[in-house]
Amino acid sequence: MPNQQNSVLDRVGAWWSSPTNQTDLLQTTKSVVAATVAWGLAEMVLGLEQAFLAPWVALLTVHASVYRTFWRGAQTVLAVATGVLLSLVVVQVLGSSVWSFGLALLVGMVLARVPVYRDEGVTVATTALFVITTGYHASTEHTIELLPDRLLATAIGVVVALIVNLAVLPPLNDRSAQQQIDAIDRKLGALLGDMAVQLRRPQEEQEEDDWIERTRGITADINHAWRLVGTALESGSWNPRRRRHPAEQIQDYPQVLVRLEEGVSQTQSIARLVRESDRDAQTWDARFHERYTDLLAEAGRRVADPEPELAALRRDLRSLADDLSTEDLSGKLWPLYGALIANLQMIVDVVDDVATARPVRT
């Protein structure tokens, strides 16, 4: 029983230690706070007749960064105001009916395609939907009278969302991007190490297709890292925490990801070359096989834990190429050997660039 409790506590601790999970929890809390405060101001303080617009707009406006909250907030105001005015015009022309409801939704969905509304385009239609259905039995005059209240409720939602996102620990998201990059390093290094281990086994025990599939998985991780880096760069804009927690290394992350993409490409090339040589039943020269496999394993270790001191590895690669160039090896295998050495040389260059531009490892 104590072991099970420790296991649960370990899982909870691991979940909580993730910067991504911490940010998600913080954003959820901020959304709830912003919507609740907006509702209280609109309903209990100002007594607006359609106060529901305030918390709804607040929920739409709270985003992962102060920068995005501001710009998406501006789009939300525009979209909601358009939806309110659209509902007013339609009700004025057709009255409160099924036809006015359908027409408002149609026009709102068409306007959602207009570039100026961008990601908040559908908000035009949903606002018109809410406004018409909540005031379905109201007279046209009363609908017009409600217009200032609706716009004021919208403004309350946006302002409260901005204040909450500014005041309550606006996230920087640096650590999420950093952890993702570190995970990619480890996965790529582990793959190179596993390839080296399997290359020491008989050909029928090598799993080249699995190597290639793993490179695809790492590529997906890199794509996710690009999104995290974009969010981290964006989250620093207009963020008061940036002055207290500068993170210049975030500017290096795009360069690191570009080099890791190249490393994955070279690793996949090695896997494909090995697979093709197996299919052609080409037997590697024992001298090349042993030394190249050792170098591949060492490169994997350096990728998993990048180190700037790579002179010895570079020297060993050059020595391998120089020594074999004087040997009487099969001409059929030299294109394979040359390509494998060139791929590994590129991976070493990647390690060098990543190590010199590294953020502090988590």
N, C-alpha and C positions, 0 to 999 in steps of 0.2 A: 504493500500500500504506500509506504513512504517513497518508493522508487517511482510509482505512478504520479504521485503529487509533485515530485521533483521534475518529472518529465513535462507535466503540464506547466509548471512554473518556468521551465526552460523555454518552452514554446512561446509562452506569453512574453517572457523577457526578450526573446529573439524578435517577436513581432513588434514589440514596443521600441526596440533599438533601431528599427528600420526608419530612416529619415522620410521615406515615401509614406509609410503608415502614419508617422507623426504629423506630416503635412496634411494628409487626408482627414485625420481626426480633428486637427485644428480648423481646417476649412469647413468641416461639418458643423463644428461648434460656432464658428463665426457666422455661418449662414443662419443657424437657428437664432443666434443673438440678434443679428441684423433684422430678420423678419419679425421677431417678437417686439423689438424696440419700435420698428416702423409701424406695426399694428397698434401698439400702445399710443403712439403719438397721433396717428390718424383717427383712431376710434375713440380713445378715452380722453385725450387732451383736446383735440380739435373737433371731434364729433362729426367727421366727414361721413356723408351718407353712403358712399361706396368705398369704405376704408380698406376693403380687401385688396385694392390695387397697390397699396403701399407695401405690405409684406410680400406680395407676389413679385413686384418689381425688385425688391431687396434680394429675394432669392435668385432672381435672374442676374443680378448685377455683381454679387460677390464671386470673384474669380480667384485663381491661384496667385495672382500678382497685383500689386497696386496699379501698375501700368495698364494691365488688361481690364481691371475693374473700372478704371477711368474711361477708357475708350469704349469698352462694351457697354458701360453705363450710359455714355452719350448716345450710342446706337439704340439702347433700350428706350431711352427717353423719346427719341425720334420715332421709334417703332410704335411705342405705346400711344404717343400723342396722335400719330397717324391713325391707329386703330380706333381711338376715341372719336376723332373727327370723322372717320369713315362711318362709324356706327351712327353718328349724329346726322350726317347727310342722308344715309340710306333710310333712317327712320323718318326724317323730314319728308322724303319723297314718297316712300311706300307705307309709312306707318310701321307699327310693331306687328309683324306678320312673319309667316314662314318664308314668304318671298323676300322680305327684307333681310332675314337671317341668311338665306342662301346666297343672295347677292353680295352681302357683306363678306362672307367667307370667300366667295369667288374672287372678288376684287382684292381681298387681303392676301390670298395665295398668289395672285398675279404679281402684286407689289413685292412679295417675298423674293422674287427673282431680280429685283432692281438692285444693282451693285451697291448703292448708297446704304442699304440696310444690312448688307453682308450677312453675318451669322445670326442676326436677330430678325431676319425677314419674316419668319413664321409668327413672330410675336404680334405683327400687325393683325393677322387673322384671329389669333387667340384672344387678343384684347377686344376686338370687335365682337367676338363670340360671347365673352364674359359680360361685356357692357350691355349688349342687347338682351341676353337671357336674364340678367339680374334686374333689368328695368323693363321687362317685356310688357307689363301692364301700365307703365307710366305714360302720361300724355306727352305730346311733342314738346309742349312748353316746359314741362318738368324736366324732360331730357336735356333741353338747352340750359336750364338752370343748373343742372348737375355738372356741366362741363368744367367750370373752375375747380370744383371739388375733385373731379377725376384727375385733372392735370396736377393739382396740388398733391394728391396722394401719390402720383407717379414721382414727383420731385422728391417727396419725403423718402420714398423707397430708395432712390438712387443716392441721396445725400447720406442717409443712415448707413448704407452699404459701404460707401467710400470712407466714412469716418471709422466704422468698425474695422475695415481692412487696414487702415492706416494705424489705428490705435492698438490693435490686438496682434502683436508679433507677426507682422507681415513676413511670410517665409522668403528665404533667399534661394532655397532648393539647390545650393551648391553641393551638399553632401550626397543628395540622391544621384546627381550626375557623377560625382566622384566614385561612389560605390559601384555604379553600373560599369564605369570604365575599368575599375579594379577587377570586377567579376569577369569582364571580357578578357583582360590580361590572363587571369588564372585559367579560364576555359581554353584559350588558345595555347597557352603553355602546356596544359595537361594533354591537349590533343597531340601536340608535337612529341611530348614524352611518350604517349601511348603508341604513336606511330613508330617511334624508335624501338620500343619494346617488341612490337609485333614484327618489325623488320628482322629481328634476330631469330624469329621462328620460321618454320617451313612455310613456303608460299601458300599452301592450302589453309593455313591458320591465320592469314592476314585478312583484315576486313576493310579493304579499301573503300567499298561503297559506304560503310559506316563512317569512315573518316570524312568522306565528301558530304554526307548528310550532316555531320557535326559542324562542318564549316558553314553550311546553310543556316544552322541554328545560331551560330555566332554572328553571322551577318544580320539575322533578325534582332539579336541583342544590340548590335551596333546601331541599327535603325532606331531602336528604342532609346539608345543613349543619345542620338542626335536630337530626339524630341525633348529629352530631359535637359540637355545642354541649352537648347533654345529657350526652354522655360526658365532655366537658371539665369541666363543672360537677361531675359526679359524681367525677371523678378527683381533684379538689381536696380532697374529704372524707377526713379521717384520713391525709392524705398529708404526710409530714415535709418534702418538698421545697417545699411551698407557703410555708413560713416563709422559705425562702431565695430563692424566686422568686415573689413576690407578683404576681398578675395581675388587678388590679381591673377591667381592661377587659372581662374575660370576662362580667361582669354586664351589659354593654351589648349583648352579641351578640344576645340574644333581641329586643331593641328594634330593632336593625339589620335582622334578618331579617324582622320584621313589616313594616317600611317597604319593604324590597326586594320583598316579596310584593305590596304595593300598587303599587310601581313597575312590576312585571311586568304586573299587571292593567291599569294605565293604558296601557302600551305595546301590549298586545293589543287594547285598545279602539281605539287609534289605527289599528292595522293593519286591524281590521274595518271601521272607518268609511271608510278609504281604499278598501278592497275594494268596499264597497257603493256608494260614489260612482262607481267605475269601472264597475260593473255597470249603474248607472243612466245612464251616459254623461254625467255631470255634469262640466262643464269648470270648473276652479277659476279664480277671478279671479287674474290675474297678480300684482297687488300683494300679495294675501294669500299666494299660493303661494310667492313668493320670500322674503318675510320669515319666514313660518312654517317653511319648510325650513331657513333659516339658524339659527333658534332651536332647531329639533329637533336639528340637527347639534351646536350648542353644548351643549345639554342632554346629548347622548350623551357628549361629551368630559368634561363635569363628572361624569357618573355613573361613567365608567371610572376617573376619578381625582378622587374627591370633594374639593371645596374649599368652605370655609364662606362665602366671599365670593360671594354670589349676587345682590346688589342690582341690578347692571346687567342681569342676565338677567330678573329680575322686572320691572324697569322697562320693558324692551323688550317683554315680553309685555303689560303693561298698555297701553303705547303702541299696540301692534298692535290691541288690542281697541277702544281709544278712537278711533283714526284711522279704522278701518273702520266704526265705528258712525255716522260722519257721511257716509259714501260712499253713493252710489246703487247698492247691490249687489242682486243677485237675492234675493228673499225665500226662494226654495227653498234657497239655499245657506247662509243664516244659521244654521239649526240645525246644519249640518255644521261651519261655522266655529266656532261657540260651543262645540260639544262637543270639537273638536280643541284649542282654546285651553284649555278646562277640564282636559282630560287632561294637556296639557303642563304646566299650572300645578301639578297634583298631582305630576307627576314632579319638578319643581323643588323642591317641598316635601320630597319623599323625599330628594333630593340633600342638602338642607339638614340634615335630621335625621341622615342617615347620616354626613355630614361632621363634624358636631359630636359624634357618638358613636363616631368611628372608633377602632379599634385601630391601632397603628402598622403601616403597610403592610409586607409582606414583600418 
